């Protein structure tokens, strides 16, 4: 999780304190910490934050870094060329994303009250002709956004910022709200295999100091529940017949392929965030036929753990043809040459669950 503006920074500092002071005392927090690698970056743009001399509710001259670049417009974009000078903060985050297998993340902002999910930018193939831009994992993203917003008593109303648009149930598709080129949310999902949503946490970008505890109380339950969602779906390792873990193997669910295929990490591990249901997993090694296996994600999975499913490929010996380093996709507009919209991008009805099912019970 990472934030920049006043409320986001304050919430993450409170979250850090809440986690470390309740570890070993609170059962839920203790189990969460024992089962989850949690990374918190209170600010990606400290220079911009410090540059604010006269706080304003609706405008922030601290949006840009010391080189006058908006960092949330500074990442490579999968839909159109983002020919801007890559900033040191952006480059550092991009390198950081390579050091861990990040699965779920959120970035925290102010100026609205909504949970926004990818895509922020788009092309007709992702549904822009219908004023939205959806990912192959749209069901999961809507669920993640709703998980957060539904536990925030103000956000879930969807209309609490009087000068802003109405957001039903407190969530929105990023492109439907407004198109954004070079954002971190889309970059993380496409190139880092990490599901990220954007959390706009306050109508006022710089609320008065005495109001900051109010935001922690409103967001605490949402933050904790959101972190738990990293344990949705299925995870495991891919092995050859000799029990060797295989890195850089493509592991995707049929009918929800990513434009930059999701691959196993250096330990042969894969993570797929999925809602309960039946899926066919397609495991692909270069030079070999795809290996298909069925997985059923139960309504109630193990406590603080995704369904564990290791995959043993029917190959003899170590697969020397698999490169050692992770062959990442080029940082170019990968979606630029896709055909026009498909059936999957046409409008449909998505029914939000009023009572979110519990997937982390023993």
MARKOL-947059 format. One record per residue: x, y, z of N, C-alpha, C, O in turn; residue in one letter. Coordinates in pm, whole numbers, plus 50000, padded with zeros to 5 digits. Example, Ala and Ser with C-alpha at 12.3 -4.5 7.8 and 13.67 -1.06 7.14 Angstrom:
BEGIN
513194943150780512304955050780513204967050780514244966850846A 512854977550708513674989450714512905000350787513415011450804S 
***
This chain:
BEGIN
500844988250000500005000050000500885012450000501915012850067X 500465022449924501265034449918500365046649907499325046249841X 500765057649971499975069849970500855081949955502075081049967X 500235093649929500995105949914500365117449992501015123950074X 499095119749965498475131550024498205129450172498405118450225X 497755139850238497685140150384496965128150443497485121450531X 495765125450395494965114750454495595101150429495645092850520X 496085098650308496715085850278497935083150363498105072150416X 498795093250378499985091750463499575088950608500125080150673X 498615096550656498175094950794497605081050818497885074750920X 496805076250723496195063050739497255051950742497155042650821X 498245052950656499255042450653500125042650778500555032150826X 500395054350832501135055150958500315049151072500845041951157X 499015052051074498135045851173498085030651154498085023051251X 498045026351028497985011950999499245004951049499154994151109X 500395010851026501645005151076501585003451228501904992851282X 501175014051294501085013551440500085002951485500334995551580X 498945002251417497914992551453498414978251437498144969751522X 499144975551331499634961951307500694957951410500624947051466X 501664966651434502764962651522502334962251669502884954351746X 501384970551708500964970551849499964959451880499784955851996X 499324954051776498344943351799498864929451763498174919451785X 500064928851708500664915851678500904908351808501574913351899X 500364896251816500494888151937499414890652040499324883652140X 498574900852015497484904052107496124901752042495224895752103X 495974906351921494724904751846494874892751753495824892151674X 493954883151761494064870751683494054873551534494864867951460X 493144882051489493034884851347494304891351294494824887151190X 494814901451363496034908251318497234898851323498064898951232X 497314890751427498424881351439498424871351324499474868551266X 497264865851293497164856351181497494863051048498124857050961X 497044875351033497304882650909498814884750889499344882450781X 499484889150995500924891650985501704878650964502674878450888X 501284867951030501984855251018501824848750880502614839950843X 500814852950805500524846350678500724855350556500514850950443X 501124867750578501124877550469502374886250473502744891450578X 503014887850357504094897750346503454911250316502844912950210X 503584920550406502914933550395503974944350376504894945550456X 503844952150269504764963150240503964976250244502914977250181X 504464986050316503774998950329504725010250293505825011250348X 504315018750199505095030350158504235042850182503415046450098X 504435049450295503565060850328503585072050226502595079350212X 504675073750153504715084350052505655080549939506785076249962X 505175082249817506005080549699506585093849654507555094349579X 505985104749701506375118149657506615127349776505865136849795X 507635124649857507865132849976508195147349943507825156350019X 508885149849831509215163749794507945171749766507825183249807X 507015165449695505755172349666504965175249792504375185949806X 504965165549883504235167550009504805179350087504065187550140X 506115180150094506755190950169506635204350099506775214850162X 506355204249968506265216749893504995224549921504905236349887X 504025218049982502755224950009502935234750125503215230750238X 502765247550095502895257950197501535262050250501335263550371X 500595263750158499245267750196498275256850149497875256750033X 497895247850239496995236850199495665241850145495125251850191X 495155234750045493885238149982493075225349966493635214849932X 491785226149989490945214149981490885208149842490845195949826X 490895216749740490575211949606491745212949508491615208849393X 492865218349554494025219249465495285216749546495375220749662X 496255210049485497505207249555498685210249464498865203649362X 499495220349501500725222749425501785212549461502895212849406X 501475203349553502385192549587502125179949506502695169449535X 501275180849406500995169249321502225164649246502415152749220X 503085174349210504275171349131505495169649221505525174549334X 506495162549170507735161049244508615173449227508155183449172X 509845172949272510715184849266511095188349123511565199449098X 510895179149028511165181948886509905185948811509915187148688X 508805187948885507515192448828506875181848739506295184948635X 506985169248781506305158248713505285152048807505555149948925X 504115149048753503105141548827503485126748818503435120848710X 503855120948931504345107148930503285097048892503605086248843X 502015100448912500945091148874500515093248729499435088848688X 501355099948651501225100648505502565097248442502805100448325X 503445090748517504845089448478505255075048446506415072548411X 504335065548458504665051548431504455048048284503705055148215X 505075037548233504745032648098503255029748089502625025548186X 502705031847972501265030047951501045019347845501735019047743X 500085010547868499854999347778498935002847662498704994647573X 498395015147663497395018647564497855029547466497415029847351X 498735038247511499285048547424500675052347474500985050647592X 501505057247384502875060547419502895071647525502285082147508X 503615069047633503775079047739505215083947737506055079547815X 505475092947645506835097547618507235108947712507405120347669X 507385105547839507795115347939509095110748003509465099047995X 509775120048065511025116648133510715108548258510035113448349X 511215096248264510955087748378511665093448500512885095548498X 510915095948606511455102448725512125092548820511795080648817X 513065097248904513755088048994512815080349085513045068549112X 511745086849134510805079949221510095068749146509915057649198X 509685071749022509005061748940509925050048909509525038448922X 511145053148868512115042548836512405033848958512555021648945X 512475040049075512745032449197511605022849228511845011449268X 510365027349210509205018749234509175007349133508894995949169X 509475010349007509484999848904510524989148936510274977348915X 511674993248987512694983549027512254975749150512464963649158X 511624982549244511124976149367510134965049334510144954449396X 509284967549234508274957749196508894944849144508244934349144X 510144945549099510824933549048511414925149159511774913549137X 511534930749279512244923849387511364914249465511864905549536X 510054915749453509104907349526507994902949433507764909049329X 507324892249470506134888149396504934894849460504244888949543X 504694907349421503534914549473502274909149406502254906649286X 501224907449484499984901349435498824911349439497994911749348X 498774919249545497664928649565498224941749620499124941549704X 497694953049574498164965849625497054976249613496014973949551X 497304987649675496374998949667497175011749676498165012449749X 496765021949604497375035049620496325044649674495165044349633X 496755053149767495835061549845495965076149804497065081549799X 494825082349776494795096349732493675103849805492915098049883X 493605116749778492525125049832491925133749722492495135049614X 490765139649751490075148149655488765142249606488035148849532X 488465130149647487185123549615486995112449719487835110549807X 485885105349707485585094649803485055082649725483845081349703X 485985073949682485595062949594486745052949585487915056549600X 486405040349559487385030049527487335027649376486325023049322X 488425030949308488485030349162489355018549118490415016149175X 488875011249017489594999248972489935000148823489305007948751X 490924992448776491404993348637490334989348535489354982548566X 490584993848414491705001848369491435016848385490285021248387X 492535024648396492405039148393492455044448250491885054948221X 493145037348164493195041048023492605029547943492255019248000X 492475031147814491865020347739491835022447589492245032847538X 491335012347521491125012347376489785005447351489224999547444X 489255006047229487984999147203487964984547245486914979447286X 489104977647236489144963547274488864961347422488474950347461X 489054971647505488774970247649487454976847688487114977347806X 486704981847588485364986647616485165001547616484135006247664X 486115009247564485995023847571484795029147491484305040047520X 484325021547392483135025947318481905026147407480895032447374X 481985019347521480905019247619481265027347744480685025447851X 482235036447727482635045747834483185038647957482945042748070X 483915028047934484595021148042485775013447982485895012547859X 486625008048065487765000348018488014989248119488504991848229X 487684976948081487694966048179488834956248152489274954448039X 489284950048259490364940148254489774926148236488564924348251X 490604916248206490124902348205489654897648342488934887748353X 490064904748448489704901248586488714911148645488774914448763X 487784915948562486864926348607486024922048727485744930248814X 485634909348731484824904748845485604905848976485044909849078X 486894902448971487724903249091487924917849131487854921249249X 488184926449034488414940549066487174947249124487274955149218X 486004944149070484784949949127484584944849270484174952449358X 484884932349291484784926749426485754933449522485384936849635X 486994935549479487994941949564487584956249600487664960349716X 487134963749499486694977549525485504977749620485434986049710X 484564968549599483394968049685483754963549826483154968249924X 484734954649838485194950349970485654962250052485334963350171X 486404971149989486884982950061485754992850089485544997050203X 485034996549983484035007249997482905003250092482395011750166X 482504990650091481354986450170481614987050320480664987150399X 482874987450360483214988150502483535002250548483815004550665X 483485011550456483655025650489482265032050486481685033650379X 481725035750602480335040350608480035052750526478885055250491X 481055060650496480865072650415481065069750268480275074250185X 482115062450234482415059550095481305051850027480965054549912X 480715042150097479725033450033478465040749990477695035649909X 478245052850046477065060650005477205066049865476205067949795X 478425068649822478685072149683478445086449642478735090149528X 477925094749733477585108349691477925118749798477255128949809X 478955116049877479245124749990480095136949956480155146450034X 480745136849841481465148849795480525156649705480315152949589X 479975167249757478875174149689479255180049554478395181849468X 480525182949535480945188849408481405178349308481815181649197X 481345165549346481825154849259480655146649204479505148649244X 480965137349113479935128749056479515118049156480205115649255X 478395111849129477885101149214478515087849174478595084649056X 478955080249274479565067149250478705056549318478775055049440X 477895049049244477045038749305477855028849388478835023149340X 477445026949512478115017949606479535022249640480285014749703X 479925034349598481235039549632482375034149549483535035149590X 482085028449432483145023249346482965028249204481875032549165X 484045027749125483965031748985485075025248905486155022448958X 484815022748779485875019348685486665032048656486085042648633X 488005030948658488835042848643488565050548516488425062748519X 488475043548403488245050248276486865056748272486705067448214X 485875050348334484535056148337484525069548410483745078448377X 485395070748509485485083348584486195093848498485615104248466X 487425091148461488145099348363489375091648316490045085248397X 489705092248185490865085148134492155091048191492255103048213X 493135082348214494395086348276495515078548210495495066248207X 496495085548157497645079248092498845079048186499165089048250X 499515067448195500745066448272500555064348420501455067548499X 499405058948461499135056748602499785044048656500065034748581X 500005043948787500635032448851499675020548859500115009048855X 498385023248870497395012548884497445002948765497524990848782X 497385008448645497435000048525498794993548509498894981848470X 499855001048539501204995448525501374983248614501884972948568X 500964984148739501134972848832500404960448782500954949448787X 499194962248735498394950848691498984944348567499034932048557X 499424952348471499884947148343501304941748351501574930748302X 502224949348411503634945648404504184939548533505234933148531X 503504941348645504014935948771503164924548826503444919348934X 502134920448752501264909348794500624912048930500414902849009X 500334924648957499824928749088498504936149070498434946249000X 497454931049133496144937349125496144949749214496334948749335X 495934961349155495944973749232494674981749206494194982549093X 494134987749313493024997149300493465010349360494435011049436X 492745020949324493025034449375491945038249475490755037149447X 492375042549592491455046449699491495061549718492485067049767X 490415068149678490255082549704489525083749837488395079149851X 490185089849936489765088250076489125100450140488615099450252X 489145111850072488585123750136488185133850030488895135749931X 487055140350050486625150749957487625162249956487865168349852X 488195165050071489175175850086490575169850084490865160650160X 491445175149998492805169849989493595172350117494425164050155X 493365183550181494115187050303493155191050414492985202850442X 492525181250479491605184350589492355189550710493575187750722X 491645196050799492255201250921492785189851007492255178751006X 493845192851080494545182851159493625175451255493755163351272X 492705182651317491865176451417490885166351357490265158551430X 490725166451223489825157051158490515144051115489845134551075X 491835143551124492555131851075492185118951148492065108551083X 492005118951282491575106551349490245101151296490015089151298X 489385110051250488095105951193488315096751074487595086951058X 489295099950990489535091850870490075078050906489735068250840X 490905077151008491385064051050490235055351098490155043551062X 489345060951177488205053151227487315048451112486755037551119X 487165056651009486305052950897486945042450805486235035150737X 488275041850804488965033350707489665021150765490115012550690X 489755020150897490495009250958489974995550914490754987150870X 488694993350926488124980350890488334977250742488604965850704X 488204987450658488394985650513489824981750481490064972850399X 490774988350543492184985550516492544971150554493204964150477X 492124966850673492434953350718491764942950628492404933150589X 490504945050595489794935450511490384934850371490444924250309X 490824946350322491404946550188492704938350184492924930650090X 493544939950285494794932350288494504917250288495244909550226X 493454913150355493094898850359492834893250219493044881350196X 492384901650127491974896649996493134891349912492914885349807X 494384893549958495514887649888495444872449892496124865649814X 494624866949982494494852449995493294846849918492874835649943X 492754854749826491714849649737492314840149634493494841149600X 491514830949585491894823249468492814811449494492594803749587X 493844810149409494694798249411496164802349400496504812249337X 497004794449464498454796649457499144783049459498534772949494X 500404782849421501144770349424502474771649352502924782749322X 503084760449326504334759949252504204750549133503394741249134X 505004753049032505044744648913506374737148914507444743148926X 506294723648902507474715148907507594706748780506604704448711X 508844702248750509004691848650508884678248721508674677748842X 509034667448647508824654148705509874650448810509684641248889X 510984657648809512024655048909511864663649034512704663249124X 510784671449039510534679849156511274692949154511364699649258X 511814697049039512494709849028511464720849002510654719648910X 511474731749081510564742849054510944749848924512124751648895X 509934753748848510154759348715509794774248712508624777748729X 510774782948692510484797248681510014800948541510234793548445X 509354812548530508974818548402508004810248319507914811948197X 507294801148383506244793548315504954801848317504574807348420X 504304802648203503044810348196501944802348264501694790848230X 501274808648360500154802348431498974812148425498984822548491X 497974808748346496824817448323495534809348332495534797148315X 494454816248360493134809948357492564811448216492624822248157X 492024800648163491404801348032490334812248029489574813848124X 490284819547919489294830047896489534842647980488664851347986X 490694843648045491064856348107492574858248098493264860648197X 493054857147975494484858747951494884873447961494134882447923X 496064875748013496584889248028497424893047907498094884547848X 497394905847871498134910447754499634908147773500354905847675X 500104908647897501464904547933501284892348022500914893848138X 501524880347972501154868048044501764867248184502914871148206X 500974862348278501434860448415502294847748421501924837348368X 503454848948488504424838048491504804834348635504604842148728X 505364822548650505894818648780507144826748811507854831148721X 507414828548941508604836048982509824826748985509764815448938X 510924831549041512154823749040512064810949123512894801949108X 511064810149210510844798049290509804788849227509424778849287X 509334792149108508294784349043506914787049100505974779449073X 506764797849177505484800849243504564808949151505024817249071X 503284806449163502284814449092501174818349190500924811349289X 500514829449161499394834349242498324839649147498604848049062X 497104834649161495994839349079494834843349170494264834949240X 494494856149169493344860749248492064857449172491854862149061X 491224849149234489994844449170488874843849272489104841049390X 487654846349227486484844649311486074829849312486504822349224X 485274825649410484834811549413484204807249280483434814649219X 484544795249239484024789949113484974779549056485974776049117X 484624774648936485414764448868486184770848753485624778448675X 487474767548743488334773648641489244763148579489564753048642X 489644765648456490664757548389491944765948384491964776748326X 492994760748444494284767548443495124762148327495274750048310X 495664771248249496484767948133497934770748168498314782248189X 498744760348173500174761448207500974759448079500864749048014X 501774769448042502454769047913503964770647931504434780147993X 504704761147877506164761547871506564762947725506074755347641X 507444772547693507864774147552508364761147492509194754147550X 507844758047374508264745947304507484733547340507764722747287X 506494734847429505694723247472504204726547458503814738247457X 503394716147446501954718147442501454723447576502024720147680X 500404731547576499834736447702499354724947789498864714847740X 499494726747918499024716948016497824723048087497924733748146X 496684715948080495454721148138495104713648266495244701448273X 494654720848366494224714648490493054722548548493004734848538X 492114715348607490924721748662491124724948810491744717248883X 490604736248852490654740048993489294745549032488654752848956X 488854741949152487574746949205487874755049330488344749749430X 487604768049322487814776949436486564776149523485484779849478X 486674771449647485484769849731484964783149783485664793149784X 483704782949826483114795049885483834798950013483974810750043X 484274788950088485004791650212486344784550204486424772350213X 487394792450187488724786550176489404786350312488814790450412X 490634781650314491364780650439491604794650498491654804550426X 491744795050628491934807750696493254814150655494314808150672X 493184826350601494364833950560495254826050464496484826350475X 494634819150370495404812150268494534809550146493394804950159X 495074812350029494394808549907494444793249894495214786649964X 493614787849806493664773549777495054770049726495574776849637X 495664759749781497024755749740496914744649636496314734249661X 497514747149519497514736949414498864737249342499124746049261X 499714727649373500964726149300500694718649170499784710449160X 501514721749070501314715948937502584708648896503664714548889X 502434695748869503554687448825503424685348674502514678548627X 504354691048600504284689948454504834676448408505804671448466X 504244670548305504654657148258505874657748169505874652548058X 506924664348219508164665248143509284658648222509324659448345X 510184652248151511304645548217512494655048226512874661348127X 513064656148345514284663948361514014678848367512914683548338X 515044686348405514964700848414514764706648275515374702148178X 513904716548266513634722848137514664733848113514454745348154X 515754730348048516844739848030516474751347936517134761647934X 515404749447859515044759747762514404771947828514294782547766X 513984770547954513364781948021514454791448068515354787348141X 514394804148028515434813548065515484815748215514484814048285X 516654819548264516834821648406516154834448453515494834548557X 516324845048377515734857848416514314859048363513964852848262X 513494866848431512094868248392511954876648267512314888448269X 511444871048158511324878648033510114887948037509044884347990X 510284899548092509164908748104508754913947967509574914547875X 507494917647954507004923247829507584937147807507914944147903X 507704941047683508224954347651507324965147709506104963647713X 507944975947753507184987147812506674996147700507045007847691X 505814990547616505244997647502503724996247509503214988347589X 502985003947428501515002547427501074988947372500824987447253X 501004979147460500704965347419499324963847359499094954847277X 498394972447397497014971247350496764978647219495644978147166X 497754985347165497514994447052497064987246925496374993246843X 497444974646908497124967546783496004957346798495764949446707X 495304957546910494224947846928493014951646844492804963446816X 492194941646803490964944546729489954951546817490164953346937X 488854955546757487834963046830487194954546938487534942846956X 486264960447010485684954747131485114940747110484644937347001X 485174932747217484644919147214483374918447296482944928347355X 482764906747298481554904947376481784907947524480894912847594X 482994904847570483284906447712483244920947757483064923747875X 483394930247661483414944347699482054951047687481924962847718X 481044943747642479724949647631479064951047768479354943147858X 478184960847784477584963147916476854950847967476224943547890X 476964948648095476274937448157475904941048299476324951348350X 475114932648362474674935148498475614928348594475894916448582X 476114936048691476954930248797476224932448928475994943848969X 475874921748994475124922649119476094922249236476794912349257X 476144933149312477004933449429476344925649542475134926649563X 477134918049614476634910949730476504920649846477464927449881X 475324921149904475124930050018475914924950137476514932850210X 475904912050157476724905950262477844898450194477614888450128X 479064903250210480204897250145480494883650209480574882450331X 480664873550123480894860250178482244859850249483174867150214X 482344851250348483574850050426484414838950364483994827350358X 485614842450320486484832650256487664828850344488544821550300X 487684833750467488824831150552488404825450686488794830450791X 487614815050681487224808450806487784794350806488024788550700X 488004789050923488584775650934487534765050900487834753050904X 
***
